[in-house]
């Protein structure tokens, strides 16, 4: 009986939390909410780590810098 209760309790815990497949990815670094407003760091209910990196067209020989 305890094994059955444990399995049912585990299934209830897994199905009761919202699950998301992936976070939206921004191609513009300035579209990151934390870049626009640092007060949004505590906006979620779970811990989160994010890094922005973009490398577009790395095989082009002529690199343009601003």
C-alpha positions, 0 to 999 in steps of 0.5 A: 500500500505504501508503494502505491501511495508513493507512486500516486503522490509522485504523479500528483506532484509532477502533474500539478506544477506548470512545465514549459518546454523552453524560454523565448530566445531573443536575437536582439540582446536589448530585448532581454527583460533584465537589460530593460529593467533590472527590477525584473530579476525577482519576477519569476517563482523559480530560480533562473540563470541566463546568459546572452551570447550571439555569434552571427555569421562566424564564417565570413572573412570580412568582419565589421566592427563599430 
